[in-house]
């Protein structure tokens, strides 16, 4: 009887180990299936981030390996573009911080300067000044309006130690027009 009991316990232990190994196989299969599904969705997401013009052919019929290759080449291209832009930025900053020969050539030796462009029915005034010499843009607008122009837009931008003011105006009455020589004279008085 003891022998029969030992056989029965042995069978139960064998069944338990075989069912646990089958369960672990199923777990591994499920884990692998989930991993493949996750990788597929990540590859699809990566592929969707690449512009369509970077692919040769359509995105739908390209293999997953080709999509990954296109993504790698696109990333390489972006890195190269970033490096080129960094070099251009360093050159621009070097010019800005370096000698002011470029500034002298463009603006003369003293700031502020202005440029008035007459386009017939519209006028554009560009004033370049340094940060230390400030004046009010409303003064430019007042001069233009007093001389018969209506200001359409005014903007400014700061680049390095220079401030660029741009004012666009239109002629109020086309028959009368705007006396640009008088506007130039008054702007010159304002700036000096």
Secondary structure in CASP SS format (residue, H / E / C, confidence):
PFRMAT SS
TARGET T0000
AUTHOR 0000-0000-0000
METHOD secondary structure of the structure
MODEL  1
X C 1.00
X H 1.00
X H 1.00
X H 1.00
X H 1.00
X H 1.00
X H 1.00
X H 1.00
X H 1.00
X H 1.00
X H 1.00
X H 1.00
X H 1.00
X H 1.00
X H 1.00
X H 1.00
X H 1.00
X H 1.00
X H 1.00
X H 1.00
X H 1.00
X H 1.00
X H 1.00
X H 1.00
X H 1.00
X H 1.00
X H 1.00
X H 1.00
X H 1.00
X H 1.00
X H 1.00
X H 1.00
X H 1.00
X H 1.00
X H 1.00
X H 1.00
X H 1.00
X H 1.00
X H 1.00
X H 1.00
X H 1.00
X H 1.00
X H 1.00
X H 1.00
X H 1.00
X H 1.00
X H 1.00
X H 1.00
X H 1.00
X C 1.00
X C 1.00
X H 1.00
X H 1.00
X H 1.00
X C 1.00
X C 1.00
X C 1.00
X C 1.00
X C 1.00
X C 1.00
X C 1.00
X C 1.00
X C 1.00
X H 1.00
X H 1.00
X H 1.00
X H 1.00
X H 1.00
X H 1.00
X H 1.00
X H 1.00
X H 1.00
X H 1.00
X H 1.00
X H 1.00
X H 1.00
X H 1.00
X H 1.00
X H 1.00
X H 1.00
X H 1.00
X H 1.00
X H 1.00
X H 1.00
X H 1.00
X H 1.00
X H 1.00
X H 1.00
X H 1.00
X H 1.00
X H 1.00
X H 1.00
X H 1.00
X H 1.00
X H 1.00
X H 1.00
X H 1.00
X C 1.00
X C 1.00
X C 1.00
X H 1.00
X H 1.00
X H 1.00
X H 1.00
X H 1.00
X H 1.00
X H 1.00
X C 1.00
X C 1.00
X C 1.00
X C 1.00
X C 1.00
X E 1.00
X E 1.00
X E 1.00
X E 1.00
X E 1.00
X E 1.00
X C 1.00
X C 1.00
X C 1.00
X E 1.00
X E 1.00
X E 1.00
X E 1.00
X E 1.00
X E 1.00
X E 1.00
X E 1.00
X E 1.00
X C 1.00
X C 1.00
X C 1.00
X C 1.00
X C 1.00
X C 1.00
X H 1.00
X H 1.00
X H 1.00
X H 1.00
X H 1.00
X H 1.00
X H 1.00
X H 1.00
X H 1.00
X H 1.00
X C 1.00
X C 1.00
X E 1.00
X E 1.00
X E 1.00
X E 1.00
X E 1.00
X E 1.00
X E 1.00
X E 1.00
X E 1.00
X E 1.00
X E 1.00
X C 1.00
X C 1.00
X E 1.00
X E 1.00
X E 1.00
X E 1.00
X E 1.00
X E 1.00
X E 1.00
X E 1.00
X E 1.00
X E 1.00
X C 1.00
X C 1.00
X C 1.00
X C 1.00
X C 1.00
X C 1.00
X C 1.00
X C 1.00
X H 1.00
X H 1.00
X H 1.00
X H 1.00
X H 1.00
X H 1.00
X H 1.00
X H 1.00
X H 1.00
X H 1.00
X H 1.00
X H 1.00
X C 1.00
END
